[in-house]
């Protein structure tokens, strides 16, 4: 399932910015910007782990 499909199914989509990759830094940043603007929360792995440890609540 893609992040777009997950969004279409009403899932709250989170993408870990430091656990994904592309062929270039420019493409990585452009992709994360697009995801952030359209349908996903873009967080670092540490931010995701913090939210999990807090029971899913943002700080």
MDTraj code that builds the backbone (N, CA, C; nanometers):
import mdtraj as md
import numpy as np

residues = "UNK UNK UNK UNK UNK UNK UNK UNK UNK UNK UNK UNK UNK UNK UNK UNK UNK UNK UNK UNK UNK UNK UNK UNK UNK UNK UNK UNK UNK UNK UNK UNK UNK UNK UNK UNK UNK UNK UNK UNK UNK UNK UNK UNK UNK UNK UNK UNK UNK UNK UNK UNK UNK UNK UNK UNK UNK UNK UNK".split()
xyz = np.array([
    [0.0850, -0.1167, 0.0000],
    [0.0000, 0.0000, 0.0000],
    [0.0903, 0.1239, 0.0000],
    [0.0540, 0.2204, -0.0798],
    [0.1284, 0.3465, -0.0829],
    [0.0704, 0.4431, 0.0199],
    [0.1433, 0.5493, 0.0478],
    [0.0923, 0.6498, 0.1414],
    [-0.0340, 0.7155, 0.0871],
    [-0.0431, 0.7311, -0.0436],
    [-0.1629, 0.7900, -0.1036],
    [-0.2836, 0.6985, -0.0856],
    [-0.2635, 0.5689, -0.1075],
    [-0.3727, 0.4734, -0.0864],
    [-0.4162, 0.4724, 0.0595],
    [-0.3204, 0.4780, 0.1506],
    [-0.3533, 0.4811, 0.2934],
    [-0.4361, 0.6044, 0.3271],
    [-0.4000, 0.7173, 0.2728],
    [-0.4757, 0.8403, 0.2947],
    [-0.6168, 0.8266, 0.2394],
    [-0.6300, 0.7707, 0.1206],
    [-0.7617, 0.7499, 0.0604],
    [-0.8500, 0.6608, 0.1472],
    [-0.7874, 0.5695, 0.2221],
    [-0.8615, 0.4798, 0.3110],
    [-0.8797, 0.5394, 0.4508],
    [-0.8483, 0.6683, 0.4648],
    [-0.8684, 0.7435, 0.5890],
    [-0.7693, 0.7083, 0.7004],
    [-0.6557, 0.6489, 0.6650],
    [-0.5500, 0.6277, 0.7632],
    [-0.4783, 0.7597, 0.7866],
    [-0.4267, 0.7782, 0.9059],
    [-0.3410, 0.8930, 0.9338],
    [-0.1989, 0.8522, 0.8958],
    [-0.1466, 0.9120, 0.7926],
    [-0.0191, 0.8702, 0.7342],
    [0.0962, 0.9465, 0.7981],
    [0.1981, 0.8706, 0.8404],
    [0.3213, 0.9288, 0.8930],
    [0.4364, 0.8716, 0.8122],
    [0.5238, 0.9587, 0.7645],
    [0.6429, 0.9184, 0.6901],
    [0.7642, 0.9611, 0.7712],
    [0.8570, 0.8690, 0.7913],
    [0.9788, 0.9021, 0.8650],
    [1.0832, 0.9563, 0.7679],
    [1.1159, 1.0828, 0.7863],
    [1.2042, 1.1515, 0.6910],
    [1.3463, 1.0955, 0.6888],
    [1.3921, 1.0421, 0.8015],
    [1.5293, 0.9913, 0.8073],
    [1.5364, 0.8393, 0.7909],
    [1.4252, 0.7775, 0.7508],
    [1.4240, 0.6331, 0.7261],
    [1.3720, 0.6031, 0.5855],
    [1.3832, 0.7016, 0.4978],
    [1.3463, 0.6865, 0.3574],
    [1.4611, 0.7398, 0.2733],
    [1.4605, 0.7076, 0.1470],
    [1.5694, 0.7570, 0.0641],
    [1.5351, 0.7577, -0.0836],
    [1.6102, 0.8359, -0.1578],
    [1.5987, 0.8443, -0.3029],
    [1.7394, 0.8524, -0.3610],
    [1.7469, 0.8726, -0.4913],
    [1.8770, 0.8820, -0.5574],
    [1.9500, 1.0125, -0.5289],
    [1.8761, 1.1161, -0.4868],
    [1.9420, 1.2444, -0.4626],
    [1.8763, 1.3163, -0.3457],
    [1.9524, 1.4009, -0.2805],
    [1.8993, 1.4807, -0.1697],
    [1.7877, 1.5730, -0.2171],
    [1.8016, 1.6261, -0.3378],
    [1.7001, 1.7168, -0.3915],
    [1.5669, 1.6445, -0.4108],
    [1.5713, 1.5233, -0.4649],
    [1.4492, 1.4451, -0.4848],
    [1.3884, 1.4061, -0.3502],
    [1.4720, 1.3723, -0.2547],
    [1.4240, 1.3375, -0.1200],
    [1.3460, 1.4541, -0.0599],
    [1.4044, 1.5722, -0.0633],
    [1.3392, 1.6894, -0.0046],
    [1.2118, 1.7256, -0.0802],
    [1.2143, 1.7164, -0.2117],
    [1.0949, 1.7466, -0.2912],
    [0.9820, 1.6480, -0.2603],
    [1.0165, 1.5218, -0.2472],
    [0.9155, 1.4203, -0.2167],
    [0.8563, 1.4416, -0.0784],
    [0.9403, 1.4667, 0.0208],
    [0.8904, 1.4900, 0.1566],
    [0.8037, 1.6152, 0.1627],
    [0.8419, 1.7180, 0.0892],
    [0.7613, 1.8407, 0.0847],
    [0.6244, 1.8116, 0.0244],
    [0.6204, 1.7357, -0.0841],
    [0.4932, 1.7005, -0.1464],
    [0.4064, 1.6180, -0.0517],
    [0.4660, 1.5187, 0.0121],
    [0.3902, 1.4362, 0.1064],
    [0.3347, 1.5204, 0.2208],
    [0.4176, 1.6073, 0.2737],
    [0.3782, 1.6943, 0.3854],
    [0.2609, 1.7833, 0.3450],
    [0.2659, 1.8383, 0.2274],
    [0.1610, 1.9307, 0.1814],
    [0.0310, 1.8599, 0.1477],
    [0.0381, 1.7364, 0.0999],
    [-0.0816, 1.6707, 0.0481],
    [-0.1502, 1.5751, 0.1454],
    [-0.0744, 1.4887, 0.2145],
    [-0.1473, 1.3902, 0.2940],
    [-0.0707, 1.3233, 0.4070],
    [0.0474, 1.3622, 0.4382],
    [0.1218, 1.2894, 0.5407],
    [0.1854, 1.3825, 0.6426],
    [0.1980, 1.3312, 0.7630],
    [0.2844, 1.3971, 0.8608],
    [0.4244, 1.3442, 0.8340],
    [0.5201, 1.4317, 0.8262],
    [0.6585, 1.3921, 0.8033],
    [0.7345, 1.4202, 0.9319],
    [0.7828, 1.3130, 0.9944],
    [0.8525, 1.3217, 1.1220],
    [0.9840, 1.2459, 1.1130],
    [1.0745, 1.2765, 1.2049],
    [1.1964, 1.1966, 1.2160],
    [1.1640, 1.0690, 1.2934],
    [1.2536, 0.9723, 1.2864],
    [1.2357, 0.8491, 1.3620],
    [1.2260, 0.8786, 1.5109],
    [1.3104, 0.9677, 1.5619],
    [1.3051, 1.0038, 1.7038],
    [1.1702, 1.0634, 1.7416],
    [1.1132, 1.1468, 1.6552],
    [0.9816, 1.2055, 1.6828],
    [0.8729, 1.0983, 1.6874],
    [0.8800, 1.0021, 1.5970],
    [0.7828, 0.8925, 1.5967],
    [0.7963, 0.8103, 1.7240],
    [0.9185, 0.7770, 1.7622],
    [0.9398, 0.6979, 1.8834],
    [0.8918, 0.7719, 2.0078],
    [0.9123, 0.9032, 2.0119],
    [0.8630, 0.9828, 2.1245],
    [0.7115, 0.9765, 2.1311],
    [0.6449, 0.9928, 2.0183],
    [0.4986, 0.9861, 2.0171],
    [0.4489, 0.8485, 2.0596],
    [0.5164, 0.7439, 2.0161],
    [0.4775, 0.6086, 2.0566],
    [0.4922, 0.5937, 2.2074],
    [0.6027, 0.6423, 2.2625],
    [0.6248, 0.6295, 2.4071],
    [0.5237, 0.7096, 2.4879],
    [0.4651, 0.8121, 2.4267],
    [0.3628, 0.8930, 2.4932],
    [0.2221, 0.8412, 2.4634],
    [0.2127, 0.7249, 2.4047],
    [0.0823, 0.6683, 2.3730],
    [0.0161, 0.7323, 2.2537],
    [0.0961, 0.7871, 2.1618],
    [0.0414, 0.8483, 2.0417],
    [0.0100, 0.9949, 2.0550],
    [0.0362, 1.0536, 2.1701],
    [0.0078, 1.1955, 2.1912],
    [0.1281, 1.2784, 2.1511],
    [0.1050, 1.3819, 2.0744],
    [0.2118, 1.4744, 2.0356],
    [0.2536, 1.5577, 2.1546],
    [0.3791, 1.6012, 2.1520],
    [0.4268, 1.6901, 2.2583],
    [0.3977, 1.8328, 2.2230],
])
top = md.Topology()
chain = top.add_chain()
for i, resn in enumerate(residues, 1):
    res = top.add_residue(resn, chain, resSeq=i)
    for name in ("N", "CA", "C"):
        top.add_atom(name, md.element.get_by_symbol(name[0]), res)
traj = md.Trajectory(xyz[None], top)
